[in-house]
Amino acid sequence: MHTHIAHLYQISAKPSRTVIGLMSGTSLDGLDVALCRISGAGLDTKVELLAFTTVDYDSNYKQRVKAVFAKRDVDLQAITLLNPWIAQEHGRMINQCLASWQLSANTIDIIASHGQTVYHCPKRQHRLADYGNATLQLGDGDHLAVATGITTISDFRQKHIAAGGEGAPLAVYGDYLLFSSKDENRIMLNIGGIANFTWLPQTLDAEAVFSTDIGPGNTMMDAYIQKYYPGQYFDKDSALAKAGSVSEALLQALKQDSFFALDFPKTTGPEVFNLSYLAKAQQQSGTETLSHADIMATLNRFSADMIIAAIKHTTAQRDNFVIYASGGGIHNPLLLSHIQQALPQVSIKTTAELAINPDAKEAVLFAVLANECLVGGKQQFSNTREGIPGVTMGKISFAD
């Protein structure tokens, strides 16, 4: 037996594993680093979040990624060079975190790395008969393992696609294993660049669980702020959106994309919902002269309305459920206010109520996927009808 395999066996046999979960989202604000202690597997998984931080990306990182992010026509050399470079940058950030936590690499069993999505391309989006679903995350696992000296599990989305899925959302696996409850129906709402949610019935019936993207969360608002307000990366405290008024004409034009008519589950990304999409909607609605504040107010309402519509559609026959929110959107007070006003009888909480920092949730969920790669498989979760294949995800990279 190779020493690497023996080491993996030793890790899997431990009563608990120390896993660093990484998430770098489409907002490009920073690398979420979650230090987790995980025991059990399947529905018996238990997670203790030992430490969490977001390492902010500097302007250099953002500029390099934005040069290729969600663009069909890019420099192939840039993509090739970014794949190891991003991993090395993430490795440097992990080492920085370990130093601040006064931990050494040999105390960490596994790194679970999501990587940096640069293009998401489901078949219904590209419509090319000879190709299936596809997605691309940069940040090579081998380079990350070598940079940190820690065995790394990465590139989770490819197995999902190979098994017939669209490569997203993957949160459903961790949501089901960690947050299912016999006491209440739950909607695990994540408002990142793209908004998505997982429906968790209190019956714990896997055949009733599903997860879907909804549409834009923060991505269009953030892109607008970054274009017209240099040095700002988001609308802090919804200040600009609160100063404006919603344009009903623009709002209705924004809602016309065919994506919204598709059945759940479905996936999307900034490849669709971007500033070009906004410009087209403005042209169609004759709203090219709106103020920045009015546009931001309308974009905020657009994201809120699509989240509200998706939740109402899912819960039309159900009047007993609780929403647990996470992601950067929970820090947008106007967005949350719109949602709460439309759902006055619904309790909207954050995952802090479930002992998981809402900003850390996605990084924690990838740590759970890595744990399943090592010790899971006994209670394999799937719902093929809803696009959730029962697969083990992740590719393993050793540090030497």
Order of alpha helices (4+ residues) and beta strands (2+ residues): alpha-beta-beta-beta-alpha-alpha-beta-alpha-beta-alpha-beta-alpha-alpha-beta-beta-beta-alpha-alpha-alpha-alpha-alpha-beta-alpha-beta-alpha-beta
